[in-house]
Amino acid sequence: MTQQLGSDKQFLDMIRQNEGIIYKVTSFYADKEHPISDLYQEVVINLWKGFPSFRGESKYSTWIYRIALNTCVSFYRRSKRDINYVDITMDIPDTVDNNDKIQELYRLIDKLGKIERALVLLYLDDKPYKEISEITGLTVTNVATKLNRIKEKLKQMSNGDN
């Protein structure tokens, strides 16, 4: 019984320390029909289910990113619908000069596929390619290749070549 209480406390501490990651990923995939709170809850449930089998071979944050991204992508696969609206602007600085550029970038990111968006999210969060690889299950080379292609795709889209 005492071990279970210690495990529960450890889980809650992990969630508190990494809630920003969960919130960031869920806000990236949230829409009007599926609010952040629903996705957040799904992620926490999946983390709880997987916590006993966490072996510590990666950092908690890496594991949490992986579970959160997989949960959000799976959530939309189950609902079998396209995402029409994504609210990802909450942490963007409200500067007049950059606001239009940032809004345009996020509008273009919203047009990317689910996996492409996940890669962009991790890239914008300054994760090294090796950690992105661990989170997504892709090789480091594949991460680099996909990010380069995504950058090129975003450039083409911004020039009206979509």
DSSP file (Angstrom, degrees, kcal/mol; ACC not computed):
  #  RESIDUE AA STRUCTURE BP1 BP2  ACC     N-H-->O    O-->H-N    N-H-->O    O-->H-N    TCO  KAPPA ALPHA  PHI   PSI    X-CA   Y-CA   Z-CA
    1    1 A M     >        0   0    0      0, 0.0     4,-1.9     0, 0.0     5,-0.1   0.000 360.0 360.0 360.0 -43.5    0.0    0.0    0.0
    2    2 A T  H  >  +     0   0    0      1,-0.2     4,-2.3     2,-0.2     5,-0.2   0.881 360.0  53.9 -63.9 -38.7    2.8    2.4    0.9
    3    3 A Q  H  > S+     0   0    0      1,-0.2     4,-2.3     2,-0.2    -1,-0.2   0.895 107.0  51.7 -63.1 -39.4    4.6    1.7   -2.4
    4    4 A Q  H  > S+     0   0    0      2,-0.2     4,-2.6     1,-0.2    -1,-0.2   0.910 109.2  49.9 -62.7 -43.2    1.4    2.6   -4.3
    5    5 A L  H  X S+     0   0    0     -4,-1.9     4,-2.4     2,-0.2    -2,-0.2   0.900 111.2  49.3 -63.1 -40.5    1.1    5.9   -2.4
    6    6 A G  H  X S+     0   0    0     -4,-2.3     4,-2.3     2,-0.2    -1,-0.2   0.893 111.6  49.1 -63.7 -39.8    4.7    6.7   -3.3
    7    7 A S  H  X S+     0   0    0     -4,-2.3     4,-2.4     2,-0.2    -2,-0.2   0.889 110.0  51.0 -66.3 -40.6    4.0    5.9   -6.9
    8    8 A D  H  X S+     0   0    0     -4,-2.6     4,-2.6     2,-0.2    -2,-0.2   0.921 111.6  47.6 -62.3 -44.0    0.9    8.0   -7.0
    9    9 A K  H  X S+     0   0    0     -4,-2.4     4,-2.6     1,-0.2    -2,-0.2   0.906 111.0  51.2 -64.4 -41.5    2.9   11.0   -5.5
   10   10 A Q  H  X S+     0   0    0     -4,-2.3     4,-2.3     2,-0.2    -1,-0.2   0.904 110.9  48.9 -62.2 -41.4    5.7   10.4   -8.0
   11   11 A F  H  X S+     0   0    0     -4,-2.4     4,-2.5     2,-0.2    -2,-0.2   0.944 112.1  47.5 -63.5 -48.2    3.2   10.4  -10.9
   12   12 A L  H  X S+     0   0    0     -4,-2.6     4,-2.6     1,-0.2    -2,-0.2   0.890 111.7  50.7 -62.3 -39.7    1.5   13.6   -9.6
   13   13 A D  H  X S+     0   0    0     -4,-2.6     4,-2.4     2,-0.2    -1,-0.2   0.917 109.9  50.5 -62.2 -43.1    4.9   15.3   -9.2
   14   14 A M  H  X S+     0   0    0     -4,-2.3     4,-1.3     2,-0.2    -2,-0.2   0.917 111.3  48.2 -61.1 -43.7    5.8   14.3  -12.7
   15   15 A I  H  X S+     0   0    0     -4,-2.5     4,-0.6     1,-0.2     3,-0.4   0.939 112.1  48.8 -63.0 -47.1    2.6   15.7  -14.1
   16   16 A R  H >< S+     0   0    0     -4,-2.6     3,-0.7     1,-0.2     4,-0.2   0.899 112.4  48.2 -59.8 -41.5    3.0   19.0  -12.2
   17   17 A Q  H 3< S+     0   0    0     -4,-2.4    -1,-0.2     1,-0.2    -2,-0.2   0.739 123.3  32.4 -71.7 -23.1    6.6   19.4  -13.4
   18   18 A N  H >X S+     0   0    0     -4,-1.3     4,-1.6    -3,-0.4     3,-0.8   0.181  78.5 113.4-120.8  16.4    5.7   18.7  -17.0
   19   19 A E  H <X S+     0   0    0     -3,-0.7     4,-2.8    -4,-0.6     5,-0.2   0.794  73.4  63.9 -63.2 -26.4    2.1   20.1  -17.3
   20   20 A G  H 3> S+     0   0    0     -4,-0.2     4,-2.4     2,-0.2    -1,-0.3   0.887 102.0  49.2 -62.3 -38.9    3.5   22.8  -19.7
   21   21 A I  H <> S+     0   0    0     -3,-0.8     4,-2.5     2,-0.2     5,-0.3   0.939 112.7  46.8 -64.3 -47.7    4.4   20.1  -22.2
   22   22 A I  H  X S+     0   0    0     -4,-1.6     4,-2.5     1,-0.2     5,-0.2   0.925 114.3  47.4 -61.8 -44.3    1.0   18.5  -22.0
   23   23 A Y  H  X S+     0   0    0     -4,-2.8     4,-2.4     1,-0.2    -1,-0.2   0.895 111.6  50.9 -64.6 -40.7   -0.8   21.8  -22.3
   24   24 A K  H  X S+     0   0    0     -4,-2.4     4,-1.4    -5,-0.2    -2,-0.2   0.933 113.6  43.3 -63.7 -46.9    1.4   22.8  -25.3
   25   25 A V  H  X S+     0   0    0     -4,-2.5     4,-1.0     1,-0.2     3,-0.2   0.935 115.8  47.6 -65.9 -46.0    0.8   19.6  -27.2
   26   26 A T  H  X S+     0   0    0     -4,-2.5     4,-1.2    -5,-0.3     3,-0.5   0.874 110.3  51.9 -66.1 -35.5   -2.9   19.5  -26.5
   27   27 A S  H  < S+     0   0    0     -4,-2.4    60,-0.3    -5,-0.2    -1,-0.2   0.814 104.3  58.5 -69.1 -27.4   -3.4   23.1  -27.4
   28   28 A F  H  < S+     0   0    0     -4,-1.4    -1,-0.2    -3,-0.2    -2,-0.2   0.787 117.2  32.0 -69.1 -27.9   -1.7   22.5  -30.7
   29   29 A Y  H  < S+     0   0    0     -4,-1.0    -2,-0.2    -3,-0.5    -1,-0.2   0.459  94.5 112.4-109.0  -4.9   -4.3   19.8  -31.6
   30   30 A A     <  +     0   0    0     -4,-1.2    57,-0.6    57,-0.2     2,-0.3  -0.302  38.4 173.2 -69.9 153.5   -7.4   21.3  -29.9
   31   31 A D        -     0   0    0      3,-1.9    55,-0.1    55,-0.2     3,-0.1  -0.847  49.3 -82.6-145.5-175.6  -10.3   22.6  -31.8
   32   32 A K  S    S+     0   0    0     -2,-0.3    54,-0.0     1,-0.2    -2,-0.0   0.851 127.6  42.3 -63.8 -35.6  -13.8   23.9  -31.2
   33   33 A E  S    S+     0   0    0      1,-0.3    -1,-0.2     2,-0.0    -3,-0.0   0.751 122.4  39.2 -83.0 -24.6  -15.3   20.4  -30.9
   34   34 A H  S    S-     0   0    0     -5,-0.1    -3,-1.9    -3,-0.1    -1,-0.3  -0.800  84.9-158.6-128.1  88.1  -12.5   18.9  -28.9
   35   35 A P    >>  -     0   0    0      0, 0.0     4,-1.8     0, 0.0     3,-0.8  -0.115  32.1-103.5 -67.2 164.3  -11.3   21.4  -26.3
   36   36 A I  H 3> S+     0   0    0      1,-0.2     4,-3.5     2,-0.2     5,-0.3   0.871 118.8  61.6 -53.6 -40.9   -7.9   21.4  -24.7
   37   37 A S  H 3> S+     0   0    0      1,-0.2     4,-2.1     2,-0.2    -1,-0.2   0.874 104.0  48.2 -59.8 -38.2   -9.4   20.0  -21.5
   38   38 A D  H <> S+     0   0    0     -3,-0.8     4,-2.2     2,-0.2    -1,-0.2   0.941 115.9  42.9 -66.5 -46.9  -10.6   16.8  -23.2
   39   39 A L  H  X S+     0   0    0     -4,-1.8     4,-2.6     2,-0.2    -2,-0.2   0.914 112.7  53.7 -65.5 -41.8   -7.3   16.2  -24.9
   40   40 A Y  H  X S+     0   0    0     -4,-3.5     4,-2.5     1,-0.2    -1,-0.2   0.925 109.4  48.6 -56.9 -46.0   -5.4   17.0  -21.7
   41   41 A Q  H  X S+     0   0    0     -4,-2.1     4,-2.5    -5,-0.3    -1,-0.2   0.906 110.0  51.3 -62.5 -42.8   -7.5   14.5  -19.8
   42   42 A E  H  X S+     0   0    0     -4,-2.2     4,-2.3     2,-0.2    -1,-0.2   0.912 110.8  49.1 -60.4 -42.8   -6.9   11.8  -22.5
   43   43 A V  H  X S+     0   0    0     -4,-2.6     4,-2.6     2,-0.2    -2,-0.2   0.939 111.2  48.3 -63.4 -47.1   -3.1   12.4  -22.3
   44   44 A V  H  X S+     0   0    0     -4,-2.5     4,-2.6     1,-0.2    -1,-0.2   0.896 110.6  51.8 -62.4 -40.0   -3.1   12.2  -18.5
   45   45 A I  H  X S+     0   0    0     -4,-2.5     4,-2.4     2,-0.2    -1,-0.2   0.934 111.8  46.4 -60.7 -45.4   -5.1    9.0  -18.5
   46   46 A N  H  X S+     0   0    0     -4,-2.3     4,-2.0     2,-0.2    -2,-0.2   0.866 111.8  51.2 -67.3 -35.1   -2.6    7.5  -21.0
   47   47 A L  H  X S+     0   0    0     -4,-2.6     4,-1.7     2,-0.2    -1,-0.2   0.917 110.0  50.3 -64.4 -42.1    0.3    8.7  -19.0
   48   48 A W  H  < S+     0   0    0     -4,-2.6    -2,-0.2     1,-0.2    -1,-0.2   0.917 110.9  48.6 -61.4 -44.1   -1.3    7.1  -15.9
   49   49 A K  H  < S+     0   0    0     -4,-2.4    -1,-0.2     1,-0.2     4,-0.2   0.878 118.6  39.7 -63.1 -37.7   -1.8    3.8  -17.7
   50   50 A G  H >< S+     0   0    0     -4,-2.0     3,-1.1     1,-0.2     4,-0.5   0.627  92.3  88.0 -88.1 -14.0    1.8    3.8  -19.0
   51   51 A F  G >< S+     0   0    0     -4,-1.7     3,-1.5     1,-0.3    -1,-0.2   0.874  82.6  55.8 -57.8 -43.4    3.5    5.1  -15.8
   52   52 A P  G 3  S+     0   0    0      0, 0.0    -1,-0.3     0, 0.0    -2,-0.1   0.806 111.2  45.9 -61.2 -25.9    4.0    1.7  -14.2
   53   53 A S  G <  S+     0   0    0     -3,-1.1     2,-0.4    -4,-0.2    -2,-0.2   0.426  79.5 122.4 -97.9   2.2    5.9    0.5  -17.2
   54   54 A F    <   -     0   0    0     -3,-1.5     6,-0.0    -4,-0.5    -3,-0.0  -0.518  42.0-170.1 -65.0 122.2    8.1    3.6  -17.6
   55   55 A R        -     0   0    0     -2,-0.4    -1,-0.2     0, 0.0    -4,-0.0   0.492  35.3-118.7 -97.6  -5.4   11.6    2.2  -17.4
   56   56 A G  S    S+     0   0    0      1,-0.1     4,-0.1     3,-0.1    -2,-0.1   0.708  71.6 133.3  77.1  18.6   13.5    5.5  -17.2
   57   57 A E  S    S+     0   0    0      2,-0.1     2,-0.3     0, 0.0    -1,-0.1   0.617  75.9  25.8 -77.7 -11.1   15.4    4.9  -20.4
   58   58 A S  S    S-     0   0    0     76,-0.0     2,-0.1     1,-0.0    -2,-0.0  -0.874 102.0 -79.9-137.4 172.4   14.6    8.5  -21.5
   59   59 A K     >  -     0   0    0     -2,-0.3     4,-2.2     1,-0.1     5,-0.2  -0.384  40.5-115.8 -69.5 154.0   13.7   11.7  -19.6
   60   60 A Y  H  > S+     0   0    0      1,-0.2     4,-3.0     2,-0.2     5,-0.2   0.912 116.7  55.7 -53.9 -43.7   10.2   12.1  -18.3
   61   61 A S  H  > S+     0   0    0      1,-0.2     4,-2.5     2,-0.2    -1,-0.2   0.887 106.8  48.7 -61.7 -39.6    9.7   15.1  -20.7
   62   62 A T  H  > S+     0   0    0      2,-0.2     4,-2.1     1,-0.2    -1,-0.2   0.930 113.8  46.5 -64.3 -45.3   10.7   13.0  -23.7
   63   63 A W  H  X S+     0   0    0     -4,-2.2     4,-2.5     2,-0.2    -2,-0.2   0.900 112.4  50.5 -62.7 -42.3    8.3   10.2  -22.7
   64   64 A I  H  X S+     0   0    0     -4,-3.0     4,-3.1     2,-0.2     5,-0.2   0.915 108.7  51.4 -65.4 -43.8    5.5   12.7  -22.0
   65   65 A Y  H  X S+     0   0    0     -4,-2.5     4,-2.9    -5,-0.2     5,-0.3   0.940 111.4  48.8 -55.6 -46.9    5.9   14.3  -25.4
   66   66 A R  H  X S+     0   0    0     -4,-2.1     4,-2.5     1,-0.2     5,-0.2   0.935 114.5  43.3 -62.0 -48.0    5.7   10.9  -27.1
   67   67 A I  H  X S+     0   0    0     -4,-2.5     4,-2.6     2,-0.2    -1,-0.2   0.923 115.6  49.6 -63.4 -44.4    2.6    9.9  -25.2
   68   68 A A  H  X S+     0   0    0     -4,-3.1     4,-2.5     2,-0.2    -2,-0.2   0.927 113.4  44.7 -63.4 -46.0    0.9   13.3  -25.6
   69   69 A L  H  X S+     0   0    0     -4,-2.9     4,-2.6    -5,-0.2     5,-0.3   0.936 115.2  47.6 -64.3 -46.1    1.6   13.4  -29.4
   70   70 A N  H  X S+     0   0    0     -4,-2.5     4,-2.6    -5,-0.3     5,-0.2   0.896 112.5  50.5 -62.5 -39.5    0.5    9.8  -29.9
   71   71 A T  H  X S+     0   0    0     -4,-2.6     4,-2.5    -5,-0.2    -2,-0.2   0.941 112.5  45.5 -63.4 -47.8   -2.7   10.4  -27.8
   72   72 A C  H  X S+     0   0    0     -4,-2.5     4,-1.5     2,-0.2    -2,-0.2   0.913 115.2  46.2 -65.2 -42.8   -3.6   13.6  -29.8
   73   73 A V  H  X S+     0   0    0     -4,-2.6     4,-1.8     1,-0.2    -1,-0.2   0.927 115.3  47.1 -65.0 -43.9   -3.0   12.0  -33.2
   74   74 A S  H  X S+     0   0    0     -4,-2.6     4,-2.6    -5,-0.3     5,-0.2   0.867 105.0  61.0 -64.6 -36.3   -4.9    8.8  -32.2
   75   75 A F  H  X S+     0   0    0     -4,-2.5     4,-1.4     1,-0.2    -1,-0.2   0.901 109.3  42.1 -56.6 -42.6   -7.7   10.9  -30.8
   76   76 A Y  H  X>S+     0   0    0     -4,-1.5     5,-0.9     2,-0.2     4,-0.9   0.799 109.8  56.4 -79.1 -28.7   -8.3   12.4  -34.2
   77   77 A R  H  <5S+     0   0    0     -4,-1.8     3,-0.4     1,-0.2    -2,-0.2   0.921 108.2  49.4 -64.6 -40.9   -7.9    9.1  -36.1
   78   78 A R  H  <5S+     0   0    0     -4,-2.6    -2,-0.2     1,-0.2    -1,-0.2   0.879 111.2  47.8 -65.1 -37.3  -10.6    7.7  -33.9
   79   79 A S  H  <5S-     0   0    0     -4,-1.4    -1,-0.2    -5,-0.2    -2,-0.2   0.630  98.2-146.9 -81.1 -10.7  -12.9   10.6  -34.6
   80   80 A K  T  <5 +     0   0    0     -4,-0.9     2,-0.3    -3,-0.4    -3,-0.2   0.910  53.5 113.8  46.9  58.0  -12.1   10.3  -38.4
   81   81 A R      < -     0   0    0     -5,-0.9     2,-0.2     0, 0.0    -1,-0.2  -0.971  66.9-105.2-148.5 162.9  -12.4   13.9  -39.2
   82   82 A D        -     0   0    0     -2,-0.3     2,-0.6    -3,-0.1     0, 0.0  -0.616  33.8-115.4 -87.8 150.5  -10.2   16.7  -40.3
   83   83 A I        +     0   0    0     -2,-0.2     3,-0.1     1,-0.2   -53,-0.0  -0.777  33.9 175.7 -85.7 121.3   -9.0   19.5  -38.0
   84   84 A N        +     0   0    0     -2,-0.6     2,-0.4     1,-0.3    -1,-0.2   0.713  65.4  28.1 -97.8 -24.5  -10.5   22.7  -39.1
   85   85 A Y        -     0   0    0    -56,-0.1     2,-0.4     2,-0.0    -1,-0.3  -0.997  57.8-177.1-143.4 132.3   -9.4   25.0  -36.3
   86   86 A V        -     0   0    0     -2,-0.4     2,-1.0   -55,-0.1   -55,-0.2  -0.987  15.6-152.0-132.3 123.9   -6.4   24.9  -34.0
   87   87 A D        +     0   0    0    -57,-0.6   -57,-0.2    -2,-0.4     3,-0.1  -0.800  40.8 140.2 -96.1  97.8   -5.8   27.5  -31.3
   88   88 A I        +     0   0    0     -2,-1.0     3,-0.3     1,-0.1    -1,-0.1   0.125  44.3  90.2-122.5  18.9   -2.0   27.6  -30.9
   89   89 A T    >   +     0   0    0      1,-0.2     3,-1.3   -62,-0.1    -1,-0.1   0.365  50.9 103.0 -98.9   5.0   -1.5   31.3  -30.4
   90   90 A M  T 3  S+     0   0    0      1,-0.3    -1,-0.2    -3,-0.1    -2,-0.1   0.795  87.0  38.3 -66.0 -30.3   -1.8   31.5  -26.6
   91   91 A D  T 3  S+     0   0    0     -3,-0.3    -1,-0.3     2,-0.1    -2,-0.1   0.297  87.5 117.3-102.0  10.3    1.9   31.9  -25.8
   92   92 A I  S <  S-     0   0    0     -3,-1.3    -3,-0.0     1,-0.1     7,-0.0  -0.625  72.7-111.8 -81.3 131.0    2.8   34.1  -28.7
   93   93 A P        -     0   0    0      0, 0.0     2,-1.4     0, 0.0    -1,-0.1  -0.330  22.8-128.2 -61.3 142.5    4.1   37.6  -27.8
   94   94 A D        +     0   0    0      4,-0.0     2,-0.4    -3,-0.0     3,-0.1  -0.469  51.9 148.9 -93.3  64.1    1.7   40.3  -28.8
   95   95 A T     >  -     0   0    0     -2,-1.4     4,-1.9     1,-0.1    -3,-0.0  -0.813  47.0-139.3-100.1 140.2    4.1   42.5  -30.7
   96   96 A V  H  > S+     0   0    0     -2,-0.4     4,-0.6     1,-0.2    -1,-0.1   0.896  98.7  51.4 -63.6 -42.3    2.7   44.6  -33.5
   97   97 A D  H  4 S+     0   0    0      1,-0.2     4,-0.4     2,-0.1    -1,-0.2   0.899 122.1  27.6 -65.1 -42.9    5.7   44.0  -35.8
   98   98 A N  H  > S+     0   0    0      1,-0.1     4,-2.8     2,-0.1     5,-0.3   0.631  97.5  86.8 -96.9 -15.0    5.8   40.2  -35.6
   99   99 A N  H  X S+     0   0    0     -4,-1.9     4,-2.8     1,-0.2     5,-0.2   0.896  91.0  46.9 -58.6 -45.4    2.2   39.3  -34.8
  100  100 A D  H  X S+     0   0    0     -4,-0.6     4,-2.2     2,-0.2    -1,-0.2   0.906 114.4  47.9 -63.4 -41.3    1.1   39.2  -38.5
  101  101 A K  H  > S+     0   0    0     -4,-0.4     4,-2.4     2,-0.2    -2,-0.2   0.914 113.6  47.2 -64.9 -42.7    4.1   37.0  -39.5
  102  102 A I  H  X S+     0   0    0     -4,-2.8     4,-2.6     2,-0.2     5,-0.2   0.920 111.3  50.8 -65.6 -43.6    3.5   34.7  -36.6
  103  103 A Q  H  X S+     0   0    0     -4,-2.8     4,-2.0    -5,-0.3    -1,-0.2   0.905 111.2  49.0 -60.6 -41.2   -0.2   34.4  -37.3
  104  104 A E  H  X S+     0   0    0     -4,-2.2     4,-2.2     2,-0.2    -1,-0.2   0.905 109.6  52.0 -65.3 -41.3    0.6   33.6  -40.9
  105  105 A L  H  X S+     0   0    0     -4,-2.4     4,-2.6     1,-0.2    -2,-0.2   0.934 111.8  45.7 -60.4 -46.5    3.1   31.0  -39.9
  106  106 A Y  H  X S+     0   0    0     -4,-2.6     4,-1.9     2,-0.2    -1,-0.2   0.831 109.5  55.4 -68.7 -30.9    0.6   29.2  -37.6
  107  107 A R  H  X S+     0   0    0     -4,-2.0     4,-0.5    -5,-0.2    -1,-0.2   0.918 111.7  44.3 -64.2 -42.1   -2.0   29.4  -40.3
  108  108 A L  H >< S+     0   0    0     -4,-2.2     3,-1.2     1,-0.2     4,-0.4   0.899 110.7  53.4 -69.0 -40.8    0.3   27.6  -42.6
  109  109 A I  H >< S+     0   0    0     -4,-2.6     3,-1.7     1,-0.3    -1,-0.2   0.873 100.8  62.3 -60.3 -36.6    1.4   25.1  -39.9
  110  110 A D  H 3< S+     0   0    0     -4,-1.9    -1,-0.3     1,-0.3    -2,-0.2   0.751  98.2  57.4 -61.4 -23.8   -2.3   24.3  -39.4
  111  111 A K  T << S+     0   0    0     -3,-1.2    -1,-0.3    -4,-0.5    -2,-0.2   0.579  89.6  96.4 -83.4 -10.4   -2.5   23.1  -43.1
  112  112 A L  S <  S-     0   0    0     -3,-1.7    -3,-0.0    -4,-0.4    38,-0.0  -0.292  85.3 -94.1 -75.0 163.7    0.3   20.5  -42.4
  113  113 A G     >  -     0   0    0      1,-0.1     4,-2.6    -2,-0.0     5,-0.2  -0.230  40.6-100.3 -70.6 168.1   -0.5   16.9  -41.7
  114  114 A K  H  > S+     0   0    0      1,-0.2     4,-1.9     2,-0.2     5,-0.1   0.899 122.4  44.5 -60.1 -45.0   -0.7   15.7  -38.1
  115  115 A I  H  > S+     0   0    0      2,-0.2     4,-2.3     1,-0.2    -1,-0.2   0.901 112.4  52.3 -69.3 -40.2    2.9   14.2  -38.0
  116  116 A E  H  > S+     0   0    0      1,-0.2     4,-2.4     2,-0.2    -2,-0.2   0.912 109.5  50.3 -60.4 -41.8    4.3   17.2  -39.7
  117  117 A R  H  X S+     0   0    0     -4,-2.6     4,-2.8     1,-0.2    -1,-0.2   0.892 107.9  53.2 -63.8 -38.9    2.7   19.5  -37.1
  118  118 A A  H  X S+     0   0    0     -4,-1.9     4,-2.2     2,-0.2    -1,-0.2   0.927 109.9  47.6 -61.8 -44.1    4.1   17.3  -34.3
  119  119 A L  H  X S+     0   0    0     -4,-2.3     4,-2.4     1,-0.2    -2,-0.2   0.912 112.6  48.8 -62.7 -42.8    7.6   17.7  -35.8
  120  120 A V  H  X S+     0   0    0     -4,-2.4     4,-3.2     2,-0.2     5,-0.2   0.914 108.7  54.1 -64.0 -42.5    7.2   21.5  -36.1
  121  121 A L  H  X S+     0   0    0     -4,-2.8     4,-1.2     1,-0.2    -2,-0.2   0.934 112.2  43.5 -56.4 -48.2    5.9   21.7  -32.5
  122  122 A L  H  <>S+     0   0    0     -4,-2.2     5,-2.2     2,-0.2    -1,-0.2   0.885 114.3  50.5 -66.4 -39.0    9.0   19.9  -31.2
  123  123 A Y  H ><5S+     0   0    0     -4,-2.4     3,-1.8     1,-0.2    -2,-0.2   0.925 110.0  49.1 -64.4 -45.2   11.3   22.0  -33.5
  124  124 A L  H 3<5S+     0   0    0     -4,-3.2    -1,-0.2     1,-0.3    -2,-0.2   0.730 104.6  60.4 -67.2 -20.9    9.7   25.2  -32.3
  125  125 A D  T 3<5S-     0   0    0     -4,-1.2    -1,-0.3    -5,-0.2    -2,-0.2   0.252 118.1-115.5 -88.3  12.3   10.2   24.0  -28.8
  126  126 A D  T < 5 +     0   0    0     -3,-1.8    -3,-0.2     1,-0.2    -2,-0.1   0.787  56.5 163.1  59.6  33.0   13.9   23.9  -29.5
  127  127 A K      < -     0   0    0     -5,-2.2    -1,-0.2     1,-0.1    -2,-0.1  -0.652  40.8-116.0 -78.7 135.7   14.2   20.1  -29.1
  128  128 A P     >  -     0   0    0      0, 0.0     4,-2.5     0, 0.0     3,-0.5  -0.353  26.0-110.2 -67.1 154.5   17.4   18.7  -30.5
  129  129 A Y  H  > S+     0   0    0      1,-0.2     4,-2.6     2,-0.2     5,-0.1   0.852 118.1  57.7 -54.5 -37.5   16.9   16.3  -33.4
  130  130 A K  H  > S+     0   0    0      1,-0.2     4,-1.9     2,-0.2    -1,-0.2   0.918 109.3  43.9 -62.0 -43.3   18.0   13.4  -31.2
  131  131 A E  H  > S+     0   0    0     -3,-0.5     4,-2.4     2,-0.2    -2,-0.2   0.890 111.7  52.9 -70.3 -38.0   15.2   14.1  -28.7
  132  132 A I  H  X S+     0   0    0     -4,-2.5     4,-2.7     1,-0.2     6,-0.4   0.908 108.7  52.3 -59.6 -40.2   12.7   14.6  -31.5
  133  133 A S  H  X S+     0   0    0     -4,-2.6     4,-2.2    -5,-0.2     5,-0.4   0.911 109.6  47.8 -60.7 -44.4   13.8   11.2  -32.8
  134  134 A E  H  < S+     0   0    0     -4,-1.9    -1,-0.2     1,-0.2    -2,-0.2   0.881 114.9  46.4 -65.0 -38.3   13.2    9.6  -29.4
  135  135 A I  H  < S+     0   0    0     -4,-2.4    -2,-0.2     1,-0.2    -1,-0.2   0.912 122.2  33.3 -71.1 -43.7    9.8   11.2  -29.1
  136  136 A T  H  < S-     0   0    0     -4,-2.7    -2,-0.2    -5,-0.2    -3,-0.2   0.693 100.1-124.1 -90.1 -19.9    8.5   10.4  -32.5
  137  137 A G     <  +     0   0    0     -4,-2.2     2,-0.2     1,-0.3    -3,-0.2   0.530  69.6 127.3  85.3   5.3   10.3    7.0  -33.1
  138  138 A L        -     0   0    0     -5,-0.4    -1,-0.3    -6,-0.4    -2,-0.1  -0.548  67.0-101.7 -88.2 159.6   11.9    8.3  -36.3
  139  139 A T     >  -     0   0    0     -2,-0.2     4,-2.5     1,-0.1     5,-0.2  -0.417  31.1-113.4 -73.7 159.6   15.6    8.1  -37.0
  140  140 A V  H  > S+     0   0    0      1,-0.2     4,-2.4     2,-0.2     5,-0.2   0.901 119.7  51.1 -60.1 -41.3   17.6   11.3  -36.5
  141  141 A T  H  > S+     0   0    0      1,-0.2     4,-2.6     2,-0.2    -1,-0.2   0.908 109.7  49.5 -62.2 -42.7   18.3   11.4  -40.2
  142  142 A N  H  > S+     0   0    0      2,-0.2     4,-3.0     1,-0.2     5,-0.2   0.892 109.7  51.9 -64.8 -39.8   14.6   11.0  -41.0
  143  143 A V  H  X S+     0   0    0     -4,-2.5     4,-2.7     2,-0.2     5,-0.2   0.946 111.9  46.3 -60.0 -48.8   13.8   13.8  -38.5
  144  144 A A  H  X S+     0   0    0     -4,-2.4     4,-2.2     2,-0.2    -2,-0.2   0.916 114.6  47.3 -61.3 -43.8   16.3   16.1  -40.2
  145  145 A T  H  X S+     0   0    0     -4,-2.6     4,-2.3     2,-0.2    -2,-0.2   0.939 113.6  46.8 -63.6 -47.9   15.0   15.2  -43.7
  146  146 A K  H  X S+     0   0    0     -4,-3.0     4,-2.6     1,-0.2    -2,-0.2   0.900 111.9  50.7 -63.3 -41.0   11.4   15.7  -42.8
  147  147 A L  H  X S+     0   0    0     -4,-2.7     4,-2.6    -5,-0.2    -1,-0.2   0.898 110.0  50.0 -65.7 -38.8   12.0   19.0  -41.1
  148  148 A N  H  X S+     0   0    0     -4,-2.2     4,-2.2    -5,-0.2    -1,-0.2   0.917 112.5  47.2 -63.3 -42.0   13.9   20.3  -44.1
  149  149 A R  H  X S+     0   0    0     -4,-2.3     4,-2.6     2,-0.2    -2,-0.2   0.892 111.8  50.6 -65.6 -39.0   11.0   19.2  -46.4
  150  150 A I  H  X S+     0   0    0     -4,-2.6     4,-2.8     2,-0.2    -2,-0.2   0.920 109.2  50.8 -65.2 -43.1    8.5   20.8  -44.0
  151  151 A K  H  X S+     0   0    0     -4,-2.6     4,-2.2     1,-0.2    -2,-0.2   0.925 112.7  46.5 -59.2 -44.1   10.5   24.1  -44.0
  152  152 A E  H  X S+     0   0    0     -4,-2.2     4,-2.5     2,-0.2    -2,-0.2   0.911 111.7  51.3 -64.4 -42.3   10.5   24.0  -47.8
  153  153 A K  H  X S+     0   0    0     -4,-2.6     4,-2.6     1,-0.2    -2,-0.2   0.907 109.8  49.6 -61.1 -43.3    6.8   23.2  -47.9
  154  154 A L  H  X S+     0   0    0     -4,-2.8     4,-2.3     2,-0.2    -1,-0.2   0.887 109.7  51.6 -64.7 -38.7    6.1   26.1  -45.6
  155  155 A K  H  X S+     0   0    0     -4,-2.2     4,-1.2     2,-0.2    -2,-0.2   0.936 112.0  46.3 -61.4 -46.3    8.2   28.5  -47.8
  156  156 A Q  H  <>S+     0   0    0     -4,-2.5     5,-3.0     1,-0.2     3,-0.3   0.906 112.3  50.6 -63.1 -41.9    6.3   27.3  -50.9
  157  157 A M  H ><5S+     0   0    0     -4,-2.6     3,-1.3     1,-0.2     5,-0.4   0.883 108.0  52.6 -63.5 -38.3    2.9   27.7  -49.1
  158  158 A S  H 3<5S+     0   0    0     -4,-2.3    -1,-0.2     1,-0.3    -2,-0.2   0.754 106.7  53.7 -71.3 -22.1    3.8   31.2  -48.0
  159  159 A N  T 3<5S-     0   0    0     -4,-1.2    -1,-0.3    -3,-0.3    -2,-0.2   0.387 123.8-105.9 -89.6   3.4    4.6   32.1  -51.6
  160  160 A G  T < 5S+     0   0    0     -3,-1.3    -3,-0.2    -4,-0.2    -2,-0.1   0.678  86.3 123.8  84.2  18.0    1.2   30.9  -52.6
  161  161 A D      <       0   0    0     -5,-3.0    -4,-0.2     1,-0.2    -5,-0.1   0.213 360.0 360.0 -95.2  15.9    2.4   27.7  -54.3
  162  162 A N              0   0    0     -5,-0.4    -1,-0.2    -6,-0.3    -5,-0.1   0.540 360.0 360.0 -69.7 360.0    0.2   25.4  -52.2
